[in-house]
Amino acid sequence: MPLPRLLRKFSQPNLARRSPSSDDSNRAPTKQRRQLSVKPTPTDDRAGSSSPATSKVELESLASGVEMRENPLPMSHPAAGPNVYLTNLSMAPDTEMMPVLNPVSDILSEAWDAVKGGSKDSNMNRRLNTVDDEVAMVQTNIAPFTSPIITAAGAVVQRGVDKFFEGMPVFMNALDAVADLHPFIGVVVLAFKAVYTLELKRRDNDSKVIALYVEMKDMMGVLLLLKDVQDDQLIAPDGSNIADRLRSLVERTAEDIKLCSNVCDTYAKKKLLAKVFQGPLWDNKLLSYVTLFSKRRQEFEFGLSIHTSRGIASANAKLDTIGDQTGALDRKMNILIAMFQQLVSPEQKQLSELVDAKGGVKIFWNDDKMLLSLEETASKVSGTPSAEGHRAQRGKATDPNRNADDLRNDIFEEPDAAVEKNRMVFFRKFEVQKRQIIDELTLVVKRESDRVIQEVKGGPHERILDRSIHEIWKEMGWRGHVKARHFVLALRDYYLEKLASETSAVRGLSTATANDSQNPDAWAIKSIDVMRLQPILEAFNDDASGFITITEMNHFTSSRPVDWSLPEWVAFWAIGYRSSIIDYANKIEILFAKMEGVRVEVLPPNREPIDDYFTYVWEPIHTLIAAVLELSPWPNNPENFRSYLEAEEARLSDNLKAVDYTIDGTDTLTLITGVGRIEKTVFPLLYLLMRRHYEIMRIMRTKVLDSRELWYSVESMLFVKDAIRYRANDLANIFSQQKLDPEKQFQNFAYGIFKYFHDGKALWSVNYVRDLDPPVIPYNDASEDQNVKPEDILKYEYTDELALDSWVYDGHSTEDIPSYRDVKPPLKDILGHWHGYFYEDDGIRETSGTDTMMTFVLEPADGEQDFKANAWSNRRRYTISGSWSKGENDVLQIKFKMSFQSAIWAAIFFNGWFNPDRDALTGVWGMSADPDDSAGPMEFRRIPPRYLAVYPSIKELSDNKPRSLWRFAIAAVRGDIRRDRWSWSYFSQRRDDRETVISLTVRSHHFGTPLNEEEIQRVCATAQRLTPADACFYGSQINRICAYTWVHQNAWCDSCRGCIGGARLFCLDCANKDTEVYDALDLCCAPQCITARVTYREDIDGAHEPNHKLVKVRTVVLKRQQGHVYTAARAAFERVEDFCEKIAEFSKRPQKSDAGLDEPNALSSRAITGTSTQDSDLPTCGKCNGPLSFPCWYCIICQDDLFICDACDADGVPDLMRSSGKHTEEHHLIRCLAPDEDRETASSTEQRLISLEERLDDMQTRFDDFSNRIQILSSSFTG
């Protein structure tokens, strides 16, 4: 027997019998000998949304014992004749194309027929005995062939994955037909169709996920056996009917399918690195559903057997003899496990090899630079964006340490946690897809112009639905497709001829004919002219191939509103679409202007999320609508198209509400917009999303929101951007294949909306950004909707203010051991307070990073062996959940998981044991529950935190325990004495530790000059001394500092390379090269950075010099504001030129201080007092009223020439009321330097260039002289 068939006998719950030979063909019933005959039906996509109805023969073949095999296209079997086609719905080698019979189903079916009709028992027994003999033979001979079987099975699985989509339309139609006969299975059929359709919408399908769907499909195939059960209410031998017996199983299976699809959806969203590092965990998660679906398949078969067998007892007796199904499932799992090792992308294999070459996962866990470098490599090899990929972008404006933390959280997230997090988002998508399937089945639209297609023998035109198009196609003699340009011209001529025939005076074929016609569509026909040829072509030709197929034609005509004629529909795409995108582009611009207006009103803790929104959203959206804003509207009557636009907006709005305005992938985007060109719906979609996001920003004025609230809104917009970029890339490839210049084509295609996505540098030049001056609409709450409630919009909890974690000092002693009277040992032994540290591999406490001691309080949980805890450290407050068990020698094994509230911290797992002698929890910690993947030791003690802070590390105890304990005793006693006596050294050290940890952690993780090696060691050592209460409180202070500081996202100091927080300076003189996009040269306010010379920026023309013109901004300047600020700053520099001349002249005069000493150059206005001889028309500092010296600062916003001296500016923003209004931190400043410095520097540079030129000339002269002498010597030797 061939190995693939032998494997199938052992791996399937119903052991398939080999094809009947000439010897046993007489024993096979007629139903077994039925051949599978499926006529090939052309389909245009794999979704099969418009696939033909399943024929009766197909349905019978699917429901019988025949195992159908998929092929890329329906293939005629050589032995079956030219008109017999096979469609494979299972998996089998190509070498065996004959139908595989399922004797078990037929035996049970015959048995049930016997119950009803009284057929002889002896025939069934003989057949069962035959099957028993075959099983025994297989079990005897299977061992020598295990390896070849797995190899053949691997090929089968791979072929099933490759061909999965091709047979699905027929299979789905068969399931629908059975569901019509037996409505009680409708719930599971609908669930299967929903998850399958969602998978179709995914741009890239993972092979492992498809392998899982193959198993799901095999399970669903069992339900096709219900074809032979005509009556749901027929009572079986056990007194039940089939509907009652299977209903609960059907409902459980539908829920299993939904949960499985959630796992697949979560896996598909993960970053490539997560699949590399967490691959085995995800494989186990996916393979668990293979087991589940195999079990469900067996349950379905058993349930069906009751209604197709002679009796329950005899059926069970015979089923028990048809092989060990558990063993078969184990073998199947082994095959799939082996296959999962192969079903990985080349990119994943490449990264896995790189990780192994570098030393394994643990190396990357401990090295931030290597991890970030690997992520950069992964981003290059993977072109598919993921939700985690977009989420990881969020930290790019902060320091590399925080970026590494974010990345760790994404790639080491436990599969169960990731699946649970994705649960609600996916369930919303699932319900939307189910609703759309139901609507598609129940809502049948019949248009008056549609034909009834009865046959297709007359030619390709007979497949066209619309009568007018059918007439044109037939008259022109076109086949399956036509050039788009030819079709549009023919359509135009057709309607003009029709109008001409209706008018009394025929003027020829021109749009003037429409002016004289009384036809209600005359206005629409008038718009179908050569001038609008391009948009009409695009409307018919979705794939931009230049050809229109019959399928595209039917899709276009069927997608029009029910009460619209075809000319109206064409007119919309000719003139209405253009007007609609112009209108939506202007609405989007107004929303951005309103967002910028409300931005200045939000609470300080909400600043960073809203700035993130502008940073990541505005640029790609402006890239899309920039070309549209350049268009001038055409004259047309918008009322003609209003009904469609309003209906389309309502449809999109309903779909967005159904998914809670969360777009977590391009598949979800397709679910919302529908299948087709993204340009058809992207403008109203963006408008609806932004309108929702604006309401969230309004709430930010009065409530402190979770940072994830607006970031997930950003993610939704980024996935829309991905879809636009995909479309632009696809179009560029199509244009290139057609030998067309993509750049020229993008100028006109879809009114140019993709041209800047194709070439961003053409838009984002320095001059373009510096000329930007978009409007800002001040916020006016009275004009906004007053019925918006936070609980109706927000997904996460919110507060009225950002509170500090002062609860850690509530007076409750960490030395208390709670009493749980109802809890018994051993759980009672481990309850209460525990304190501990992270350790490195060698047992020493961390020597880098800012992690501190942690405290948690273990409490009983719901399960008998479960516990939970509240915990706190510098990571703020978090939770612990875990369990205990008894291991060898009754050692109490402890496992728990630490889950943090902040998104930047990944979950941490502890695996260890309880040591009652030391009263310690000792073990290892890591990013997964597997102790083999641990990152280092971890130990918790009940020693009070102030003592544990000086307690020896694991390594110190192992090296020299007596000495280390003696040192501990001395340090603990000295600490108690200083604490009890309230000594100054005790309080000063606490103050110094607090300032060190807060200031250096802010610089390390948030903004400021990067830490040097000495500072890294200092903050780490200081953090180790903190108690968990202090660390938690200081962490909340750090969070508050960052919330109330303007952090300039994506602005790094080009001198010290630190993220800029507080005041930022950018240079007006440094311009990017013409080949580069705009990127300003930025500096922080550190004195050494302000005066630095920057030369490494290769994208900038020349070097940045210390005397360049600088602008100081204390609030975040958005990219859309750069043009306004640049223009205002340039104008301000022109205004201050005369003032600077006067200040420079005055500063050179000898001045007298109160002591009578001459001070020819006052360094600060505060050094000069009342005896100054300053001129009355000379400007003074607006805060201290003293004379000015250089450098000083000038406000570009205040209209009454506000100057501020350098000393006053260093103190912060002065609270000044001026005649032109109040001077605030939103007012930007320019740095004023002495004019002489500019000239002297220029003169000095010029002199240096002249000197260099002279030296080069001298060297050239000397070189020429030396060459002449060489020639003379050479000639003398040769002479």
ZIGIWO-V728994 format. One record per residue. RES is the residue in one letter. SS is DSSP state (a for helix, b for strand, c for the rest). D_LAST is the distance of its C-alpha to the last C-alpha in whole Angstrom. Layout:
res->{RES	RES}
ss->{SS	SS}
d_last->{D_LAST	D_LAST}
This chain:
res->{M	P	L	P	R	L	L	R	K	F	S	Q	P	N	L	A	R	R	S	P	S	S	D	D	S	N	R	A	P	T	K	Q	R	R	Q	L	S	V	K	P	T	P	T	D	D	R	A	G	S	S	S	P	A	T	S	K	V	E	L	E	S	L	A	S	G	V	E	M	R	E	N	P	L	P	M	S	H	P	A	A	G	P	N	V	Y	L	T	N	L	S	M	A	P	D	T	E	M	M	P	V	L	N	P	V	S	D	I	L	S	E	A	W	D	A	V	K	G	G	S	K	D	S	N	M	N	R	R	L	N	T	V	D	D	E	V	A	M	V	Q	T	N	I	A	P	F	T	S	P	I	I	T	A	A	G	A	V	V	Q	R	G	V	D	K	F	F	E	G	M	P	V	F	M	N	A	L	D	A	V	A	D	L	H	P	F	I	G	V	V	V	L	A	F	K	A	V	Y	T	L	E	L	K	R	R	D	N	D	S	K	V	I	A	L	Y	V	E	M	K	D	M	M	G	V	L	L	L	L	K	D	V	Q	D	D	Q	L	I	A	P	D	G	S	N	I	A	D	R	L	R	S	L	V	E	R	T	A	E	D	I	K	L	C	S	N	V	C	D	T	Y	A	K	K	K	L	L	A	K	V	F	Q	G	P	L	W	D	N	K	L	L	S	Y	V	T	L	F	S	K	R	R	Q	E	F	E	F	G	L	S	I	H	T	S	R	G	I	A	S	A	N	A	K	L	D	T	I	G	D	Q	T	G	A	L	D	R	K	M	N	I	L	I	A	M	F	Q	Q	L	V	S	P	E	Q	K	Q	L	S	E	L	V	D	A	K	G	G	V	K	I	F	W	N	D	D	K	M	L	L	S	L	E	E	T	A	S	K	V	S	G	T	P	S	A	E	G	H	R	A	Q	R	G	K	A	T	D	P	N	R	N	A	D	D	L	R	N	D	I	F	E	E	P	D	A	A	V	E	K	N	R	M	V	F	F	R	K	F	E	V	Q	K	R	Q	I	I	D	E	L	T	L	V	V	K	R	E	S	D	R	V	I	Q	E	V	K	G	G	P	H	E	R	I	L	D	R	S	I	H	E	I	W	K	E	M	G	W	R	G	H	V	K	A	R	H	F	V	L	A	L	R	D	Y	Y	L	E	K	L	A	S	E	T	S	A	V	R	G	L	S	T	A	T	A	N	D	S	Q	N	P	D	A	W	A	I	K	S	I	D	V	M	R	L	Q	P	I	L	E	A	F	N	D	D	A	S	G	F	I	T	I	T	E	M	N	H	F	T	S	S	R	P	V	D	W	S	L	P	E	W	V	A	F	W	A	I	G	Y	R	S	S	I	I	D	Y	A	N	K	I	E	I	L	F	A	K	M	E	G	V	R	V	E	V	L	P	P	N	R	E	P	I	D	D	Y	F	T	Y	V	W	E	P	I	H	T	L	I	A	A	V	L	E	L	S	P	W	P	N	N	P	E	N	F	R	S	Y	L	E	A	E	E	A	R	L	S	D	N	L	K	A	V	D	Y	T	I	D	G	T	D	T	L	T	L	I	T	G	V	G	R	I	E	K	T	V	F	P	L	L	Y	L	L	M	R	R	H	Y	E	I	M	R	I	M	R	T	K	V	L	D	S	R	E	L	W	Y	S	V	E	S	M	L	F	V	K	D	A	I	R	Y	R	A	N	D	L	A	N	I	F	S	Q	Q	K	L	D	P	E	K	Q	F	Q	N	F	A	Y	G	I	F	K	Y	F	H	D	G	K	A	L	W	S	V	N	Y	V	R	D	L	D	P	P	V	I	P	Y	N	D	A	S	E	D	Q	N	V	K	P	E	D	I	L	K	Y	E	Y	T	D	E	L	A	L	D	S	W	V	Y	D	G	H	S	T	E	D	I	P	S	Y	R	D	V	K	P	P	L	K	D	I	L	G	H	W	H	G	Y	F	Y	E	D	D	G	I	R	E	T	S	G	T	D	T	M	M	T	F	V	L	E	P	A	D	G	E	Q	D	F	K	A	N	A	W	S	N	R	R	R	Y	T	I	S	G	S	W	S	K	G	E	N	D	V	L	Q	I	K	F	K	M	S	F	Q	S	A	I	W	A	A	I	F	F	N	G	W	F	N	P	D	R	D	A	L	T	G	V	W	G	M	S	A	D	P	D	D	S	A	G	P	M	E	F	R	R	I	P	P	R	Y	L	A	V	Y	P	S	I	K	E	L	S	D	N	K	P	R	S	L	W	R	F	A	I	A	A	V	R	G	D	I	R	R	D	R	W	S	W	S	Y	F	S	Q	R	R	D	D	R	E	T	V	I	S	L	T	V	R	S	H	H	F	G	T	P	L	N	E	E	E	I	Q	R	V	C	A	T	A	Q	R	L	T	P	A	D	A	C	F	Y	G	S	Q	I	N	R	I	C	A	Y	T	W	V	H	Q	N	A	W	C	D	S	C	R	G	C	I	G	G	A	R	L	F	C	L	D	C	A	N	K	D	T	E	V	Y	D	A	L	D	L	C	C	A	P	Q	C	I	T	A	R	V	T	Y	R	E	D	I	D	G	A	H	E	P	N	H	K	L	V	K	V	R	T	V	V	L	K	R	Q	Q	G	H	V	Y	T	A	A	R	A	A	F	E	R	V	E	D	F	C	E	K	I	A	E	F	S	K	R	P	Q	K	S	D	A	G	L	D	E	P	N	A	L	S	S	R	A	I	T	G	T	S	T	Q	D	S	D	L	P	T	C	G	K	C	N	G	P	L	S	F	P	C	W	Y	C	I	I	C	Q	D	D	L	F	I	C	D	A	C	D	A	D	G	V	P	D	L	M	R	S	S	G	K	H	T	E	E	H	H	L	I	R	C	L	A	P	D	E	D	R	E	T	A	S	S	T	E	Q	R	L	I	S	L	E	E	R	L	D	D	M	Q	T	R	F	D	D	F	S	N	R	I	Q	I	L	S	S	S	F	T	G}
ss->{c	c	a	a	a	a	a	a	a	a	a	c	c	c	c	c	b	c	c	c	c	c	c	c	c	c	c	c	c	a	a	a	a	c	c	c	c	c	c	c	c	c	c	c	c	c	c	c	c	c	c	c	c	c	c	a	a	a	a	a	a	a	a	c	c	c	b	c	b	c	c	c	c	c	b	b	c	c	c	c	c	c	c	c	b	b	c	b	c	b	c	c	c	c	c	c	c	c	c	b	b	c	a	a	a	a	a	a	a	a	a	a	a	a	a	a	a	c	c	c	a	a	a	a	a	a	a	a	a	a	a	a	a	a	a	a	a	a	a	a	a	c	a	a	a	a	a	a	a	a	a	a	a	a	a	a	a	a	a	a	a	a	c	c	c	c	c	a	a	a	a	a	a	a	a	a	a	a	a	a	a	c	a	a	a	a	a	a	a	a	a	a	a	a	a	a	a	a	a	a	c	c	c	c	c	c	a	a	a	a	a	a	a	a	a	a	a	a	a	a	a	a	a	a	a	a	a	a	c	c	c	c	c	c	b	c	c	c	c	c	b	a	a	a	a	a	a	a	a	a	a	a	a	a	a	a	a	a	a	a	a	a	a	a	a	a	a	a	a	c	c	a	a	a	a	a	a	c	a	a	a	a	a	a	a	a	a	a	a	a	a	a	a	a	a	a	a	a	a	a	a	a	a	a	a	c	c	c	c	c	c	a	a	a	a	a	a	a	a	c	c	c	c	c	a	a	a	a	a	a	a	a	a	a	a	a	a	a	a	a	a	a	c	c	c	a	a	a	a	a	a	a	a	a	a	a	a	a	c	c	a	a	a	a	a	a	c	a	a	a	a	a	a	a	a	a	a	a	a	a	a	c	c	c	c	c	a	a	a	a	a	a	a	a	a	c	c	c	c	a	a	a	a	a	a	a	a	a	a	a	a	c	c	c	a	a	a	a	a	a	a	a	a	a	a	a	a	a	a	a	a	a	a	a	a	a	a	a	a	a	a	a	c	c	c	c	c	c	c	b	c	c	c	c	c	c	c	c	c	a	a	a	a	c	c	b	a	a	a	a	a	a	a	a	a	a	c	c	c	c	b	b	b	a	a	a	a	a	a	a	a	a	a	a	a	a	a	a	a	a	a	a	c	c	c	c	c	c	c	c	c	a	a	a	a	c	c	c	c	c	c	a	a	a	a	a	c	c	c	a	a	a	a	a	a	a	a	a	a	a	c	c	c	c	c	c	b	b	b	a	a	a	a	a	a	a	a	a	c	c	c	c	c	c	c	a	a	a	a	a	a	a	a	a	a	a	a	a	a	a	a	a	a	a	a	a	a	a	a	a	a	a	a	a	a	a	a	a	a	c	c	c	c	a	a	a	a	a	a	a	a	a	a	a	a	a	a	a	a	a	a	a	a	a	a	a	a	a	a	c	c	c	c	c	c	c	c	c	a	a	a	a	a	a	a	a	a	a	a	a	a	a	a	a	a	a	a	a	c	c	c	c	c	c	c	a	a	a	a	a	a	a	a	c	c	c	c	a	a	a	c	a	a	a	a	a	a	a	a	a	a	a	a	a	a	a	a	a	a	c	c	c	c	b	b	c	a	a	a	a	a	a	a	a	a	a	a	a	a	a	a	a	a	a	a	a	a	a	a	a	a	a	a	a	a	a	a	c	c	c	c	a	a	a	a	a	a	a	a	a	a	a	c	c	a	a	a	a	c	a	a	a	c	c	c	a	a	a	a	a	a	c	c	c	c	c	c	c	c	c	a	a	a	c	c	c	c	c	c	a	a	a	a	c	c	c	c	b	b	c	c	c	c	c	c	a	a	a	a	c	c	c	c	c	c	c	c	c	c	c	c	c	c	c	c	c	a	a	a	a	c	b	b	b	b	b	b	b	b	c	c	c	c	c	b	c	c	c	c	c	c	c	c	b	b	b	b	b	b	b	c	c	c	c	c	b	b	b	b	b	b	b	b	c	c	b	b	b	b	b	b	b	b	b	b	b	c	a	a	a	c	b	b	b	b	b	b	b	b	b	c	c	c	c	c	c	c	b	b	b	b	b	b	b	b	c	c	c	c	b	b	b	b	b	b	b	c	c	c	c	a	a	a	b	b	b	b	b	b	b	b	c	c	c	a	a	a	a	c	c	c	c	c	a	a	a	a	a	a	c	a	a	a	a	a	a	a	a	a	a	a	a	a	a	a	a	a	a	a	a	c	c	c	a	a	a	a	a	a	a	a	a	a	a	a	a	a	a	a	a	a	a	a	a	a	c	c	c	c	c	c	c	a	a	a	a	a	a	a	a	a	a	a	a	a	c	c	a	a	a	a	a	a	a	a	a	a	a	a	a	a	a	a	c	c	c	b	b	b	b	b	b	c	c	c	c	c	c	b	b	b	c	c	b	b	b	b	c	c	c	c	b	c	c	c	c	c	c	c	c	c	b	b	c	c	c	a	a	a	a	c	c	c	b	c	c	c	c	c	b	c	c	c	b	c	c	c	c	c	b	b	b	b	c	c	c	c	c	a	a	a	a	a	a	a	a	a	a	a	a	a	a	a	a	a	a	a	a	a	a	a	a	a	a	a	a	a	c	c	c	b	b	c	c	c	c	c	b	b	c	c	c	c	c	a	a	a	c	c	c	c	c	c	c	c	c	c	c	c	b	b	c	c	c	c	c	b	c	c	c	c	b	b	b	b	c	c	c	c	c	c	c	b	b	b	a	a	a	a	a	c	c	c	c	c	b	b	b	c	c	b	b	b	c	c	c	c	c	b	b	b	b	c	c	a	a	a	a	a	a	a	a	a	a	a	a	a	a	a	a	a	a	a	a	a	a	a	a	a	a	a	a	a	a	a	a	a	a	a	a	a	a	a	a	a	a	a	a	c}
d_last->{98	95	93	93	97	98	96	98	101	100	98	101	104	106	105	104	105	103	103	107	106	108	111	111	111	115	115	113	115	114	113	110	109	108	105	103	102	100	99	96	96	93	92	89	89	89	92	94	96	97	98	100	104	104	106	109	108	105	107	109	106	104	108	108	107	104	101	98	95	92	89	87	89	92	92	94	95	95	98	100	99	97	100	100	97	97	96	95	96	96	93	92	90	89	90	94	95	98	101	101	105	107	110	111	111	113	115	116	117	119	121	122	123	125	127	127	128	129	127	127	126	125	122	120	121	119	116	116	116	113	111	112	111	107	107	108	105	103	103	103	100	98	96	94	93	92	88	88	91	89	86	88	89	86	85	88	88	85	86	89	86	84	87	89	90	90	94	95	96	99	99	100	102	104	105	106	109	110	110	112	115	115	114	114	111	109	108	106	105	104	102	100	99	98	96	94	94	92	90	89	88	85	82	81	83	83	83	85	88	88	89	92	93	93	95	97	98	99	102	103	103	106	108	107	110	113	113	115	117	119	122	120	124	125	126	124	126	126	128	124	123	119	118	120	118	115	115	114	111	110	110	108	105	105	104	102	100	99	98	96	94	94	92	90	89	88	86	84	84	82	78	76	76	80	80	77	79	82	82	85	87	87	87	90	92	91	92	95	96	96	99	101	100	101	104	105	105	107	110	110	110	113	115	114	116	119	119	118	120	123	124	122	123	122	119	118	119	116	114	113	113	110	107	106	105	104	102	100	99	97	95	95	93	91	90	89	88	85	84	84	81	79	81	78	75	72	71	74	72	69	70	72	70	68	71	71	67	68	71	74	76	77	73	73	76	75	72	72	68	68	71	70	67	68	71	67	66	70	70	67	68	71	72	76	77	80	83	81	78	79	81	78	76	79	77	74	74	75	73	72	75	77	75	75	79	80	78	79	83	82	80	83	86	88	89	93	92	90	93	95	93	93	96	98	95	95	98	98	96	98	101	99	98	102	103	101	101	105	105	103	106	108	107	107	106	107	106	108	105	104	105	107	104	107	104	101	101	101	97	95	96	100	98	98	100	100	102	100	97	98	99	96	94	97	96	93	93	90	90	89	87	85	83	84	83	85	88	88	88	91	93	92	94	96	98	97	99	102	102	102	105	107	107	109	106	103	100	97	95	94	95	97	99	100	101	104	105	108	106	106	102	101	99	97	97	95	93	91	89	85	84	85	84	82	84	87	84	83	87	88	84	84	81	79	78	79	82	86	88	91	91	89	92	95	94	93	96	98	97	98	101	104	106	103	102	99	98	98	96	93	94	93	90	89	90	92	89	87	90	91	87	87	90	89	86	87	90	87	86	89	89	86	87	91	89	87	90	92	89	89	93	92	93	90	90	90	87	84	86	86	82	81	83	81	78	78	80	80	76	77	80	78	75	78	80	77	77	81	81	79	81	84	87	89	92	95	98	97	101	100	98	100	102	99	97	100	101	97	97	100	99	96	98	100	97	96	99	100	96	97	94	92	89	87	85	84	87	90	88	89	92	93	91	92	90	87	85	84	84	87	89	86	87	91	90	88	90	93	91	90	93	94	92	93	96	95	93	96	98	95	96	99	98	96	95	93	89	89	92	89	86	88	88	84	84	86	84	81	82	83	79	78	80	79	75	76	77	74	72	74	74	70	70	72	71	67	69	70	67	68	66	68	67	68	71	72	72	76	77	80	79	76	78	75	72	71	72	69	67	68	65	66	69	68	65	65	67	70	71	70	72	75	79	81	85	87	91	93	95	99	101	104	102	101	103	106	107	104	105	102	104	103	100	98	98	97	99	99	100	101	99	96	98	97	97	100	102	101	102	106	107	108	107	104	106	109	109	111	114	115	118	118	115	115	112	110	109	111	109	105	107	106	103	100	97	93	89	86	85	81	81	81	84	83	84	81	78	77	79	82	85	88	91	93	97	99	103	104	107	109	108	110	109	111	107	106	105	103	102	101	98	95	92	89	89	92	96	95	98	98	100	100	102	103	104	105	102	102	105	106	103	103	100	99	97	96	94	93	93	91	92	89	87	84	85	86	89	89	91	92	93	95	98	101	101	104	104	101	102	99	98	94	92	89	88	85	85	87	90	89	88	85	83	84	82	83	87	89	93	96	98	101	100	100	97	97	97	95	92	92	93	90	88	88	85	87	90	89	86	89	92	94	92	91	95	95	92	94	97	96	94	97	100	97	97	101	101	99	100	104	104	102	99	96	94	95	95	92	90	92	91	87	87	88	86	83	84	85	82	79	81	80	77	76	78	79	76	74	71	71	72	69	70	72	74	75	76	78	80	80	82	84	85	86	89	91	94	94	96	94	91	93	94	91	89	92	91	87	88	90	87	85	87	88	84	82	79	77	76	73	71	69	68	64	63	66	66	70	73	74	77	79	77	74	71	69	66	66	62	61	61	60	57	58	58	60	64	66	66	66	64	67	68	71	72	71	69	66	66	67	64	61	58	58	55	55	57	55	57	57	55	53	55	58	58	61	62	63	66	68	72	74	77	80	81	79	78	78	75	77	78	74	74	77	76	72	74	76	74	71	74	75	72	72	76	75	72	74	76	73	72	75	75	71	73	76	74	72	75	77	80	82	84	88	87	85	82	79	77	74	73	76	75	78	81	83	82	83	87	89	88	85	84	83	83	86	84	82	82	83	83	86	87	87	87	84	81	78	75	72	72	75	76	78	80	79	83	85	85	86	83	83	81	81	79	77	79	82	80	79	83	83	85	87	90	91	93	91	93	91	92	91	88	87	85	84	83	79	77	74	72	71	68	68	66	64	62	61	59	58	57	55	54	52	51	49	48	46	45	43	42	40	39	37	36	34	33	32	30	28	27	26	24	22	21	20	18	16	15	14	12	10	10	9	6	5	5	4	0}
